[in-house]
Every structure is written in structure tokens, then in C-alpha cells.
């Protein structure tokens, strides 16, 4: 019983229930000119989270295509959420630094779950994910306790933030799935064959350059270096660098991964990093975050290339 409650499936179900509440609030929001399409979007996503573990894969796939169609047709929008700035300022003054308690609750609960899973000999990574979900739940209860607000106000504020981010909320899941598909399809092997045709197998610097460039480009396309890493690692890093040159896998892998992370700073596909902040801060230029980060990202990427090459040469 306890194993079922504190499981990843339970976190998915809780997430789905919140999305279903968002969908209902959206359907009844007359300030949203696209409330039907938006409500259907969050309703469908909620159904996927709640029933995804028992639904056939083909049905989940069709529902995902339905989500894409709704957003592609411009049917996902947001309502006119009026914010009382004076009341917000007064509430912030009253709470003071206690306002950070819900935020801090999330990493504390996440870390605690990871430790508990480790002590029980279970998967620590899964424990951290489960902890992240229950950390969000703890943060919600902390907000209610601190503010004295009700559940409806909590859900309305959550929906306001959710609508500010919009359909890009589902990009991380879609892009992570894309990485799995690319790896299974052997895209990395095709890239390796192309590299072998233009770069000599003993030219370490160019191979490192191609490895880091491929990782950054795939991250730009997929929006997530963790999704891009399996493709580049299996197709380029391992067969062309680690095995032929006897490189320490841990060292080469972490530098390759973070080289890809520089690509995260340069792409709108990393919506949760680059597009969502612009939406939440009401920036005039939705790509303003990317434009600011671009020179730093290119500099960081260049240092990754040099670092990996130098460490291999001296090892």
C-alpha cells in the first residue's frame, strides 16, 4: 500500500488531478476567449497523466497529437487575470521572508525522499522524482497555511501561472521522448558515419570539436541536453573518442553533457529555461533571454572543447 502511494505513478496521478482542476476552471472562465480549446488541452493532458500507465500506447499517442493540433490551430490561450498589486504588496510585507518557506519545501522534501530511497536500497533517481512531486504538494499546503487562503485561490493562482507558460509546458516531456526515439532509430550511428567520412580517426581535436558541436546542435534542436546525450554518446563519443583513445568515460561524458547544456541557453526549445521566464516577466521580446545568454553560451561551449581536448592529451 505504502509503495503505491509513494511511487512515481502516484505523482503522475496527483499532477493529472491538478491539471483536471485547471481544465474545469478554464472552461468556466468567461474572460478567456479560447476557453473551450484551452480547457480541452489541459483536460486531455490531465487524462494522460492520470491514466497514462493503464492506457494503451497508441491512445496516448493520439491524445498527444490532439494536444499538438489544438495548440497548432491557436486554440490555447489565457484569460484576463486581474492582479491586485496593492494587495500583493501588502501580503508580501506581512509574510516577509516566510514567503520562501514553500519554495524551500520542494528541495528539502526531494532530498529527503532521495535519502530514504537510498537507505531502503531503492533507486535514488526515482526517489528524487517522487520527492519532487510530493515536495510540490508540501509547498501547496505551506502556501495555504502561510496565506490563510483557500483551495480555490490556490488553484486559480496555479492556473494563472500555468496559462502564462501555456502549451510549452509539455515540451520537456515531448523532447525527452524524442531523444529516446532518436537513440532507438540509430541516429547517433548515422552521425558517426558522417564524421568518419570527413575527419581522420587520429585527429583528436577535430573529433572532440565534432562531438561537442553535435551535442550542442542536438540540444538546440531537442531543447534538453539529457535527451541529446544518449544520441551523441552512443554514436560519437564512445566509438570515436573513448574507445580509440582510451579516455576516462566519466570525465568525457560529463564534459560532453555540459557542452550540450550550453546549447540549452541558445534555443527556444528549452522553453522552461528561456521562454517561460520571458512570459512570466512579461518581457517585450520573448527571445530576450536567449539573446542575452548567446555570447556567454558560445564562450562556455568553446572552453568545453578546449578542456576536453587538453584533458585527453595529458591523461
N, C-alpha and C positions, 0 to 999 in steps of 0.2 A: 504493500500500500504506500509506504513512505517513498519507496523507489519510484513509483509512478508519479507522486506529487512533485518530488524534486528531480524532475527529468527535463530533458530538452523539449519533449513533446508537450509537457505542461506549460512551459514558457511560450511555445508556439500558440497553444490554445488561449492563454491569457492575452497574448498580443492580438490574436484574432478577435477576442471579445471586445477589446478596446476599439479596434477598427470597426466592428459592427455598431458600437455605440456612436462612433464618429459618423458612420453612414446614416444612421437614423437622425442624428442632429442635423446633418446636411440636407436630408430630404425635407425637413420641416423648416429650413432656413430660407425665408422668402427674400432675403437680401442677396441671395446667390442666384444670378441669372442662369447658371448652369447646374442647379441643384440636383436635377434628375441624373444627368450624366455623372456628376461628381459623386452623388450618393451611390450609384451603381458601381463606380470604380472602387470606392472604399468597401462597399458590401462584398464585392467579388474578391478583393484582396483578403478581407476578413474570413471569408469562407475557405480560401486556400490555406490560411494559417490554421484555422480550427480543424478542418477535415483533411488537410493535405496528407497526413500519414495513413489515412484509410481510403482515400480516393484513388482510382486508377490513374497512372501517369498521363495517359492520353487526355483525360478530362482536365487535369491540372494544366496541361499544355494548352488546351483550348481556352481555358479561363485566362491564362496569361496573354494569349493572342487577343482575347476580348479586351483586356486592360490596355494593351498597346493600341488597339483600334479606337477605343474611347479617347485616349489622350491624343492620338494622331489626328482625330477628327475635331479636336479642340473642344471636347465636351467636359473637360475637367477644369473647374475654376474655383474661385473662393468667394465667400460672402463679404459684406461690408461690416467688418468687426470694429465697432467704435470703442476706442480705448480712453478711459478717463485718466488722463495723465496726472491730474492733481491727486486723485485717489491713489494712483500707483505710487507717487512720490511720498504721500503720507504713510502708506503701508510699508514702503521701503525704510522710511525713517523710524517707524515703530519697531520693525524687526531687526534693524541694524545688521550686524554680522551673522545673526542667526539665519539669515536668508540663505547662507551657504550650506546649512545642515543637510537639506535634501540632496544637494549636488554631491556632497562628500559621502552621503549614504551609499551611493551607487558603487564607487570603487571599494569602499570598506566591505560591503556585502559580497561583491565579486571576489575580492581577495580571500575573504573568509571561506567562501564556498570552494575555491581552488585548494586551500589548505586542507579543508575537511575531506575533499575527494582524494587528495594525496595521502592523508593519514589512513583512509579506508582502502588504499591500494587501487583506486579507480582512476579513470582518465582525467588528468588535471585540466587539459584544454576544455573538455566537455564541462567540467566543474565550473570553470571560469565563465563559460557561456551561460550556464544555468544561473550562476550567481549574478551575471549581468541582468538577466531577466528579473530575478527576484530583488535585485538592487533597485531597479526601476520601480517595482511595487513598493518597496520600503520608502523610496523617495516620495511617492504619491501620498502615502499615509503621513509622512513627515510634513508635507505641504499642508494637508488638511489640519493637522494638529497645530502647526505654527500660525496659519492664517485664520483658522476658525471658519473657513469656507465649507461649502457643501460639495457633494459629489458632482452635481450638475455643473457648478462653476469650474471644478477641476477638469471635467471632460470638455467643457466649452473652451477653456484656455488651451487644453491639449489639442483640440480640433483646430483652433486658430493657428497654432504653430505648425500643425500638420499641413494645413491648407497653404500656409506661407511657403512651405517647401514643395508642396504639390506632388505630381506624379514622379518626380526624380527620386522620391523615397524608395522606389523599388529597384533603382539602378544597381545598388550593390549586390542584391541577390541575383539579378539577371546577368551581371557581368561575371560574377563568380561562377555561375553555371556555364557561361560561355568559355571560361578558362578550362573547365573540365572537358567540355566538348572538343575544344581545340587540341587538348592533350591526347584524348582518345582517338581523334582523327589523324594524329601523326603530323600536325602542322610543324612541330619542332624539328622533325626529321627532314621535312622539305626545306626548311630554313638552313639547316646544317648542310644539306647537299648544295644549296646555292652558294653558301660561304666557301665550301671546299673547292668550288669551281673558280673562284676569283682570288682566294687567299691561300698562299702556300702553307702547308701543315706545320712548318717550323718557324713561321713568322708570328712569334708570341704577341707582340704589341698589336698587330692588326687583328689577331684573333680576340684579344681582350677588348679592343675597340668595338669589334662586331658584336661581341657578347653583351657589352654594356649598352651599345646603341640599340640592339634588338630588344633588350629588356626595357629600355626607356620607351621605345616606339610602341611595343606591345602594351605597356602600361598606359600610354596615352590613348590607345585605341580602346582598351578594356576598362580603364579608369581605376585599376586596382593592381598593385604590384604583386600581391599574393595570388591573384588569378593568373597573372602573366608568368610568374616564376616557374610553375611546372612545365610550361611550354618551352621556355628558353633553357631551363636546366637540363631537361631530358634530351633536347635536340642539339644544343650548342655547348653549354658549359661542361657537362660531363664527358661527352665523346670527343670534343675538340680541344679541351683545356685540361680538365682534371686528370683524365686517364693518360694522355700522351706525355704530359709534363710532370706527372706525379704530384699534383698540387693537393694541399690540405683541403678536403671538401668543405669543412665548416667555415674556414676563412674565405674561400672563394664564393661560397653560397651566400654568406651574409653581405659581402660587398656587392655582389650581383643584385641581391634583393634590394638593398638600399639605393643602388644606382637606378633601379626601376622606380623607386619612390620619388626620385627627382622628376620623373615623368608625371607622377601624380599631381605635382604642383603646376603642371602646364596644360592640363586638359579639363574641359567641361564635363567629360565623362565621369570624373571624380566629383560628382555633384555634391556629395555630403561635405567635401572639403572646400570646394571652390564656387559652387553656385548657390547652395543653401545659405551660407553666410551673407552673400550679397542680397538674397531675398529677405532674410531676417532683419538685416540692417537697412533695408530699403535704399540700397545704393543705386545711383542713376545708371551706372554701367554694370550690367550683370556679369561682365567678364573682367571687372576691375581688379578682383583678387588675383586672377591669373596674370594679368598684365603687370601687376606689382611684383609677383613672385618669379616671373620669367627669367630675368637676369641672374637671380640667385640660384634658380634651379639649374641653369646651364653651367654656372660656375661649380656648383656642387657635383654635377654629373662629370665634369671634366676631371675633377680631383679624384673621383671614384676610378676612372680609367687609369690614371697615373698610379694611384695607390695599389690597385690590383696587380698591375704590371710590375711595379717595383717589389712588392711582397713575393711574387712568384720568382722574380730574378734572384732575390737574396736568400730565398729559402732552400 
